[in-house]
């Protein structure tokens, strides 16, 4: 899905009657795709989804991507109640899936305005001028009172 596809997707999103149900069905579909990737004969026995579509998508999606999209759908469903509106939560879930896809990763992004980078604070035990001790036995503690 490219940037030009989002207006079409946004129109479709507005017509989804139940965002929780849509994510539930999407997660179930992704689970079936993952099953077909491991056991291809399962597609012919599936009564809920089209077997040809399952086979096509199982071949087109990497197994690790199917697992990732499944997890994103589950987390998105859980997060719907925390979103300002269910539609916003649903959109963010789809955007997470899209940004996690190999196609999105391959597309160049337009550089935005540069923000100054915050410098990470160094670890309190690390200092660039501090010499590292060679590995070896630790010195024995001196007895008290000597």
N, C-alpha and C positions, 0 to 999 in steps of 0.2 A: 504494500500500500504506500504510494507516494504522497507527497504533500498535496498534489492536485486531487487525490482521492478523498481527502478529509471532508470537503463539503458534502459529497455524496453520503459518506458515512455518518456525518452529523445529522443529515436529514433522516436517515434510517434510524439513528439512535432515538430521535424525538418520537418515533412511532412505536418504540418498544413499550408494551403495556406494563411489563413487570421485569425490572432489571435483575432482581434476585433470581427469578426463574430463568432468565436468559443466561446468566452466568452458571447456573446449575446445569442447564442443558449443554452449554459450551464445555464445561468440565467433563460431563458424561461422554460427549463426542470425542474429546481429546483422550479420555481413558480408553475408548474403543480403538482409536487410531493407534495408541501405544500397544494395545493387545494385538492388533493386526500386524504390527511390526514384528512382534515376537512369534505369534502363531497365526500365519496368514489365513488358515482355514476358518478362523473365527468369523471372518467377514461374511462368508456365505450363510452362516447360522444366525447372524444378527437380525433380529426382528424389528428393531427400533430405527436403525439407520440404513441408508442405501449402501449395499455391499460394494458396488462399483466406486462410489464416492469414497468410502473408507479405504479401499485398496489404493486409489489414486493419491489420496492425501497421505497415507502411510508411506508410500514411495517418495512423495515430494518433501516431507518434513523429516528432518533428522530426529532420531529417537530422543536425543537429549533436549532438542527444542520442544518436542511434544510434551516431555516431562516438565520443562520450564513453563510452558504455556498453561499446563494443567495447574501447576502450583500458583501461577499468577491469577488464574480464574478463581481458585479456592480462596486465596488471600483477598482478592477483590470483592468476593462475595461477603467475606467476613468484615471487610472495611466499609461496606455500603452504609451501615448504620452510623458510622463516624463521619461520613462525608457530609458537606453542607446540604447536598441534595442527592438522592439516589442516582440521578442522571449524571452528576459530576463524578461520583464514584465509579460508575460504569464506564464513562469516557476515560477516566484515568487508568482503569484496568486495561482497556483496549490500547491506550497509548503505551503502557508498560509492555504489553505484548509486542506491539509494533516496534518499539525502541529496542527490544531484546532480539528481534529477528535478524538473521544474517543479511537480509536485503537492506534493512535500515542501517546496519553497521557498515555496509559497503558504500552507502550513499554519502557523498561529501556534504558537510553541513556548512551553512553560511556562517562566517565568523560574526559573532555579536560584539557589542561594545566590550572593550577590555576592562575588566575590573582589577583593581590592584590585588595581588596575591598576598594573603596573610602568611607571614613566616611562621613556620611551626617552631614552637619552643623546643630547645634542645633538652634531651633527657638530663635530669639533674646529675647523674653519675658520669655523663660523657662530657668531655671538653676536648677541643681539637688539639690543644697543646699538651694535654696529659699523656705521659708515656705509658704504654701498656707494659705490664709486667710479663716476663716470660712465664709460660706455663710450667708448673713444677710444684713441689710441696710447699705448703704454707709455712711461714716461720712459726716456731713454737712460742706460745705466750710466756712472758717472763713471770716467775713466781712473785706474788705479792710480798712486800716487806723486804726485798733484797736490796 
